[in-house]
Amino acid sequence: MNFQFPDIGPVIPELIMTAIALIVLLADLLIKKKEVLALFSIAGIAAVAYTLIGSSGVTFGGMFISDGYSTFFKLIFFVNVILSVLISIKYIVIEKVNFGEYYALILFSTTGMMIMASAADLIVLYLGLELMALSTYVLAGFIRHDIKSNEAALKYFLLGAFSTAFLLYGISMIYGLTGTTNIKAIALYISEKGLTGNLSLLLSVILFTVAFGFKIAAAPFHMWAPDVYEGAPTSITAFMSVGPKAAGFAVLGRVFMVAFVSVKVDWVAILIPISILTMGVGNIVALSQTNIKRMLAYSSIAHAGYALLGIICANNEGLASMMNYLMIYAFMNIGAFAVITMLRSEGFRGEDITDYEGLAKTHPLSAALMLIFMFSLTGIPPTAGFIGKLYIFMSAINAGYTWLVVIAVIFSAISAYFYLRIVMYMYMKEPKEVVTLTKSPSTGIALGVAAVAVLVIGIFPSFLVDLARAAIKGF
Amino acid sequence: MEYYLLIPFLPLAAFILNILLGKEVFREKAHWVSILAVVGSFIIAVATLFDVISGKTLNEDLYTWIVSGTFKASVGFLIDPLTAVMLIVVTTCSSLIQIYSIGYMHGDKGYYRFFAYMSLFTFCMLMLAMSNNFLQLYFGWEGVGLCSYFLIGYYFHKKSASDAGKKAFIVNRFGDFGFGLGVIIVFLTFGTLHYLPVFNNMTGIVGKTVHLLGFDVSLVTLIALLLFCGAVGKSAQIPLHVWLPDAMEGPTPVSALIHAATMVTAGVFLVARCSPIFNLSEVALIVVALTGAITALFAATIALVQKDIKRIIAYSTISQLGYMFLGCGVGAYAAGIFHLYTHAFFKALLFLCAGSVMHAMGGELNIQKMGGLKKYMPVTYLTFVLGSLSISGIPGFAGFFSKDEILWLAYSSPNPVGKFVWLLGTIAAFLTAFYSFRLIFLTFHGKFRGTHEQEHHLHESPKVMTIPLILLSIGAIAAGWVGIPHLLGGGAHFAEFLKSVLGHPEAHGTHNEEWMVMGISVIVGLSGIGLAAYMYLARTDIPVRLAKNFSSIYRTLFNKYYVDELYSFTIVRPTLWTAKNILIGFTDAKIIEGIVNGVPRLIGKFSGMLRKVQTGLVHHYATIIAAGAFFIIALAILLR
């Protein structure tokens, strides 16, 4: 057999990312100050982001693809990982888990996401997904001395494994049906053989829906999210609420829009009730939460429901809006979590909604930032959240789903209640006790970046919108 | 011409700085930030004016916020002669009034807040004037309304002030509702909100009608009248004039800037800007002319008997705004804008003088309790007289040229109501001269009628207040000289300058007629002053006897024709009654609270169910995932 060394150009970012993660892991043995590792990771990610520019192409015999679509998602992952690392630096010290492998795991997880976004083959997809998931399971239980954190990790692991079984089952059925795991080849085979009405194909589409639905926390596969988000370290909750979700959307978009494009009608019909249920469960159950992390968990479920509308459009415009939405979501959600980590201090959890009472009087700047993020999550102009929702709703209307948008807007209106309740607590109630904020330069930078991004995207959206549109071209 | 961008954004920057840092950092120096910014804007506005005079214009989008199909929301600027005039008016008045405010607002608790809002207002007003599309116009329009609300209710601990703020806001809702509808119809008709394509395609819809409430209404007329609704609200014309007198609860510099010189003239600007629309609808023009003329006369009669110094000037503002609309209605847009421009100077001057008087009198507003202030405050007195001569249309002063141009163009206009509105305008001119000098004679002449304590405190205002008065009085005299009519040997430069935007009105009349109209206005102006002098200097018993003998007329005028009472009776009270008994008593208590309490109860139950589902047990969760999968599979197979 003639072995030819594959073109590694398209995969260079992933390679470097892995190398950085390994270096962090090794350097952890030598370096006492873990902040250095964090800064090294950020610098490394910046370098990886730079290598993205020239990395487009297909390699490993068509199993790995780097295109505009994957690059855009990788940018989301970088925003996610950089902001999460920034808010972690001080936070994990307070939680007394200031270990170096924390950063290594975050980097490995991000590498997994990147591989998912670039997967042109179901096996590669599975590989990336497992790398991401396994790292995240550990991160969720990173506060070893906290029973809630342990519980979160175990639940996440068990249910994650369960959902992976669905994925593997789906992959094996597709392989049995088409004799290939290559996403493009699957599409070709289905259309050539006229398998659109095939029952096994439909079955495997549903199995994929379950597995991906789990990753993006869509109802009814969302049950793990509130428990895991609440128990995990807050910085990891921020990380998980954006990264794995975005990665899930990346593979959902690629598999459904490429491999299963000829059975569009079927999976759209499946996704519509799922998105309605997701928005409904997310927004309604969030109303009655008293723990802010749990509330944001339900909020993140609801946002997955909105983003699903972009997939439901089943066209490039919808995908572009979905990507745009996820990027915006990364900034506003991690921004909100950054404020939450600041409330955590020695001997004070700061996770209860009532802890926010009168924050505007005691810490006006932090309250103002939280206000911006809450407005953005609600979707009030001129914040980025408005732009995200506007474009996603607009593409859904253009695709003919006006009634679905009406439902989404109603749920969006309901969501104002629980987001603005935080604002109300901060601005209209008297502080009951003095909350000391844990401030650190890195959290400050993360907050500043997130807030500026939310406002700038809200006022000058065309840059991001055009970027997403350009990324989707030739998909 | 790229530097023009700084004109609105300097005040915006000042607002941001002041609102963020004013309280902690700038404190009693907060005025510097705002004043430097607005003076900067003024200088650039002057440079822009020269550019425009040299023939440059500009119409470009700065950036696009949202694109959705054919809908495009963009920030764009249009710099043409009309904009240039507005820029000069806004930045000049804003600069001088803010400088004056250093003295007037000195020592106020919310000093930085005041200047921050003044900057924000200036920004919004400039955005409104510089816009090249209806959406940004609407943004600026609502923005100035919001600032007006903030500043009327500046002394928010005073109930009357916060009520007045609310009143202004609510009354403006009525007008803006129509305005908003007008903008929407423009978009639906033309598929764009930019002025240029809309105006260019306007002739294409002439003759089109829409079916409305059983009538066929011309589309052009409908658009024009809806836009005019907004103008009526913002510029306080009948029947939406009621908010402006109450708006005097705000600090006097606010009254001068927002409720005299700039914001309230936005309606006139809107009509002038949309002249290509109004020109195509005779009905709309007649409505505009009549509304203006009737308001001019109506407000002037109320001003005759009021006692509150600021309210008299407020009614005078309403009346003068009426003139501007009168001019626009007969197609003399340039004359309307000319009056807007001269009015800004003399009316800002009159308000600031009134503020100076209040400053000396310890906040007293009732002119019956003043008198003889001439010797205590000579600068205020002199400038007040100059402003009043200007508003009375005495030849040589700014007000004369603009008012005379409006009246002449009304008289000579082919508009069927031209002569009628000229007559109303001329009567109003007589009344204007009368009430303006009644105010002066009661305030500055005769004996002091206030308390001893007040008399003891009487003093001229500090320089920082009197210098803006002097500068404005120069404007009140000389501002009109740029528009001296051909008849008097001038070049009518102002109208020529605006001709490219606003066109040239048709005038059918001879030179003799023009002399006659001018002569009549001068005569009524002088006789108004003369009568005021006779009644309030020589025979002070006459006003008292008149009030007694014609008490019903006097009371009607003093109570402003009972319009507020009428609204209270027909709108406010029924609304409150409905709100209390139907909305709160029934809809709220039964329906909404039923839903509000019922839904949470339902959600509570639902939550309870979900909480049972959300057991925290992993195998339950796994079961649900599996059940979900099976459910979808079953459904998919069944529905095949």
Boltz contact constraints between the chains, C-beta under 6 A:
constraints:
  - contact:
      token1: [A, 155]
      token2: [B, 618]
      max_distance: 6.0
  - contact:
      token1: [A, 158]
      token2: [B, 618]
      max_distance: 6.0
  - contact:
      token1: [A, 159]
      token2: [B, 621]
      max_distance: 6.0
  - contact:
      token1: [A, 162]
      token2: [B, 622]
      max_distance: 6.0
  - contact:
      token1: [A, 202]
      token2: [B, 636]
      max_distance: 6.0
  - contact:
      token1: [A, 206]
      token2: [B, 632]
      max_distance: 6.0
  - contact:
      token1: [A, 206]
      token2: [B, 633]
      max_distance: 6.0
  - contact:
      token1: [A, 210]
      token2: [B, 629]
      max_distance: 6.0
  - contact:
      token1: [A, 220]
      token2: [B, 624]
      max_distance: 6.0
  - contact:
      token1: [A, 220]
      token2: [B, 628]
      max_distance: 6.0
  - contact:
      token1: [A, 221]
      token2: [B, 625]
      max_distance: 6.0
  - contact:
      token1: [A, 223]
      token2: [B, 621]
      max_distance: 6.0
  - contact:
      token1: [A, 223]
      token2: [B, 624]
      max_distance: 6.0
  - contact:
      token1: [A, 270]
      token2: [B, 632]
      max_distance: 6.0
  - contact:
      token1: [A, 284]
      token2: [B, 603]
      max_distance: 6.0
  - contact:
      token1: [A, 285]
      token2: [B, 610]
      max_distance: 6.0
  - contact:
      token1: [A, 288]
      token2: [B, 607]
      max_distance: 6.0
  - contact:
      token1: [A, 394]
      token2: [B, 68]
      max_distance: 6.0
  - contact:
      token1: [A, 462]
      token2: [B, 64]
      max_distance: 6.0
